[in-house]
């Protein structure tokens, strides 16, 4: 055990002491301290572990559909401006796998895919706002929650249902700021819902 610890410390010291010289070669850095590196590894785990645990992958296509449907979005809609049609027709842009060609779904984060997901949340926002009070998933002890009250102020209960975890006051404040800064109240509410949903369900 002690031998392994000494070897590990020696390796860390070597890594921490490595610096790039002016000519592009690597050389020792006598001022480097290996102890902070060791402390971080003890708290977070080795890099090959943390790269898996703390990495962020794209929400799977079917999972996105389940989230939308559970918040009142009609995935079978044929309305050209609906989130349901955007979701159904956007399978390719959402990196869904081509099963007949034996191509798996791509779960790596890509800018185009993340943008498409955000666009779908924007289109889905009016349905989510309208349907939330009727969703059984969004009722607390039988009492429905809403995203906005009669004065168009964001509600913590509605944000909690939208994201799936308790809303913070900061989220409520940012939601209200988004609504207030928009050109119209309706646009602000739609954008606020999309931003909150995207922050909760993507890597943004």
N, C-alpha and C positions, 0 to 999 in steps of 0.2 A: 504494500500500500504506500509506504513512505517512498519507495523507489519510484513508483508510478507518479507520485506527486512531484518529486524532484524533476523527473523527466518532463512532466507537464509544465512546470514552472520554467524550466530551461527553454522549452519550446516557445512558451509565451514571451519570455524575455527576448528570444531571438526575433520573434515577430514584431514585438513592440519596438525593438531597437533598430529595425530595418527602416531606412530612409533613402530617398532618391537623391543622388548627388547631381551636381550641375551637368556632368557629362552623360547622365541617364543611367548610370550604374547604381546598384544598391550598396549601401554601406551602413555601418553601425551608427546609432544615435545614442550617445552615452547618457543623454538626459531622459530617455524614455523610461517609463515606469510600468512594469508588467502587472502590478497589483490591481489597478483599475480594470484591466482586461480580465484577470482571473475573477474579480468580484462580479463583473457582468455575466461571465459564463456560469458562475454559481447561481446567479439569480434567474437568468433567462434560459440557460441550457446551451449546449454547443451549437455552432452555426447551422449544422446539417439538420438539427431539430427545430430551431427557431425559424428557419426558412420555410418549414412546412406549417408550423403552428400559427405563425404571425403573417403568413402570406395571404393575399386577397385574390380570390378567384371570381369569375363571372357567375352571376346567378344563372342556374340552368333554365333552359327554355320552359320546361314543364313547371318548374317551381315558380317562375314569373307568372305563368298562367294561373296557377293555384292562388297566388297572392292577389292577383287582380280579381279573380272570381270571388274570393272570400271577402272582398271589400265592395262587392256589388257591381262589378264591371261585367257586361254581357259579352262574353267571348264569341258568341255566335252572331253578333250584329253584322249586318251587311251595309251599314251606313258608311259612306266613303270617309267621313271625318271621325269615325268612332275608334276608340282604343282597341276594341275587339277585332276589328278588321285589320288594323295596323299590326296587331299581335299575330293574327293568323297568316297574313301575307308577308310578315317580316321574319319568318323562320330562318331564312338564309342569312339575312343581315344580323340576326341574333345568334349566329354561329351554331345553329342546331345541326346535328349530324345527319348525313345522308345514309340512312340505314341500309338501303338496297346496295349502295356502293361500298358498304362497310367502312364508312368514315364516321368516326366518333364525334360527339359534340365537343367543340373547343371551349374550354373553361378558362382560358387565359384572358386576362383583361386587355381589351382593345379599345381605343378611343372611339372608333366608329360604332362598335357594339354598345358601349356605355352611352353614347349620344342617342342611339336608337331607343334604348331603354328609357332614357329621360324623356324623349319625345312621346313615348307611349304613356308615361305617367302624366305628362301635360294633357294629353287627349283624354286620359281616364279621370282626371281630376273632377270634372263636373258630375260624372256618375258617382264617384266616391263620395263627394259632398252630399249629393241628393239621397244616396242609399244608406249612408252610415247609420242613421237612427233606426233603420229597419233590420240591420244585420244582427243576428243572434250573437255573433262573435264579439260585437261591440257593446253588449249590454252588461251592466254591472248590477248584480242582484235584481235583474229584471228591468232595470232602468236604462233607457237608451242614452247614448252620448252623441254629441254632435261636434263637428270640427269648428263651427262658428256659431256664436249666439245671435240674437236679433239685431245687435248693433255691429255685427260683422267682426267681432273680436274672437281671436283664436282660443279654443278651449283645450285645456290639458288632457281631458279625457279622450277627446277626439284624436289628438296627436298620439296618445298612448295606443289607441286601437290601430291607428294607421301604421305605426312603426313596430308595434309588438313589444315595447318595453316602456316603463314609466317615463313620461315626458318631464323634462327639466324646465325650470323657469326661463332659462336661456333660450330653449327651443320656442317657448310661447312668445317671448319677446321678439325673437327673429322672425317668427311667423307674422306677428302684428306689424313689424317694420316692413316686411315684404308687401303686405296688403296695402299699407299706407303709402308706399312709394310708387305703386303702380299707377298707370294712367287712369284705370277704372277699378272699382272695388272688385268686380267679377274677375277681371284679369289678375288682380292681385291675389285673390283667393285661389284661383287656378294655379298660379305660379307657386304660391306658398305650399300648396299640397304636393305639387310635383317636386319641389326642392326637398321637402321633408322626406317624401317617399324615396327619392333617389339617394339622399344621404344615408337612409337606413338600409337600403337594399342593394347599393352598389359600393364601390370602393372610393367614391368621392367624399 
